[in-house]
Amino acid sequence: MSGVHGEEEILRRIRCLINSSICLLRGKIYDAMDNRPLATSSYKEALKLDVYCFEAFDLLTSHHMLTAQEEKDFLDSLPLSQQCTEEEEELLHFLFENKLKKYNKPSDLVVPEMVNGLQDNLDVVVSLAERHYYNCDFKMCYKLTSMVMVKDPFHANCLPVHIGTLVELGKANELFYLSHKLVDLYPNNPVSWFAVGCYYLMVGHKNEHARRYLSKATTLERTYGPAWIAYGHSFAVESEHDQAMAAYFTAAQLMKGCHLPMLYIGLEYGLTNNSKLAERFFSQALSIAPEDPFVIHEVAVVAFQNGDWKTAERLFLDAMEKIKAIGNEVTVDKWEPLLNNLGHVCRKLKKYDQALEYHRQALVLIPQHASTYAAIGYVHSLMGDFESAIDYFHTALGLKRDDTFSVTMLGHCIEMYIGDTDAYIGRIQLYCRFRGVGFIFDGWLETFDYLIVTKSALRVTIQLVTVHMFTMNKML
């Protein structure tokens, strides 16, 4: 009888393997037909029939088909104990979990003792690099991906993360060399043309070229999410909001578990003065990536525009803490908008000394920014220090001669300084004297703050996923 039962078990297992392969193939067909819900369902069914079907798992995660909570629930529902030995179960659970928790802190990665030799496994290293990328520690991410690329120059899962890191760190020459190698070796792979498109986006004033190559990537694989996001960026930098949002919405449909499309859609809505919709999409992005300082920064800008200064200050400071927690000082110019926005919100709260300090820190990052000098001059004028205000407005105009706000404020400050009014008037009177100008400034500032944020958030975030070279589907 035991022999009969053994044969039945073998036949049952063979049927499960065959059905799993059929489900995997069906999922790929649905994917090719742009039917993501049915594709997701098929991949999940394939994994439940055969927990060793890693290709189905890789497609689910690399294509961002599930949210973080859905990924966790699905992993818990897999029949690992029924299909694996105890040792295999621990190994599979580690590998699956490691690939899922891309938004976790890199320090959270713990390799079980029984698989202690996997620390140097390239797939594990790529997963760790991806965590660093999602936590905005691009230097460490670059260090890890470079190590992987030395050992395996065309590692499928590493390429999207590595390309994104090159963009973030401004390594144009290295990206140029890599993209040419990819095009020569893999001309029918979307990641090759995606790399070329990212290069042209990065060098600036080549948006038409970038769109041409990114369009080729999406033609080769229509479900390639990273190319859609980069394609949207090529329109966003030219203020073509409708076309940018169309590309971002396509990416959002393809990448359900990634926060980037939501972030960029919210940004475009904000730039078109639709703060309600912007706030909704930023909130969705924050629910997916609660530790991302870029997302927190954008939520703070919405609070600023809504006049909620206290909330804006709290969120800006929270974003600052997230950056410091990465372990690097805020010395990159992409965080200059955050410091300036902290200065603006402190000015709104009448914390003038703090406002000046934040603006001066911003000048350290980008010394020749006319808007920062104008903001400092305005704070000095509110403090009654017209002499300093005049100096800063002159500096701002030296950098940007057509700065209407600086011209207007300079005239008012000179008028006050030369004695057209009393030598000193109280802050209440000063506020009344400058109330009209202040209103003009605040109206201008709302646009200025959002433009400043656009620069911060429009990072070519290739941070999308470790994508399989031949089924790839994300980035930027």
Protein Blocks (a to p, Z undefined) as FASTA:
>chain_A
ZZmmmmmmmmmmmmmmmmmmmmmmmmmmmmmnopaklmmmmmmmmmmmomklmmlmmmmm
mnopacfklmmmmmmmpcfklmpcfklmmmmmmmmmmmmmmmbcfklpccdfklmmmmmp
mklmmmmmmmmmmnopaklmmmmmmmmmmmmmmlfklmmmmmmmmmmnopaklmmmmmmm
mmmmmmmbfklmmmmmmmmmmnooilmmmmmmmmmmmmmpmklmklmmmmmmmmmmnopa
klmmmmmmmmmmmmmmbcklmmmmmmmmmmnopaklmmmmmmmmmmmmmmbmklmmmmmm
mmmmnopaklmmmmmmmmmmmmmmnopacfbfklmmmmmmmmmmmmmnopaklmmmmmmm
mmmmmmmlfklmmmmmmmmmmnopamlmmmmmmmmmmmmmklmklmmmmmmmmmmmnopa
cfbdcfklmmmmmmmmmmmmmmmmmmmmmmmmmmmmmpccfklcccdfklgcbeZZ
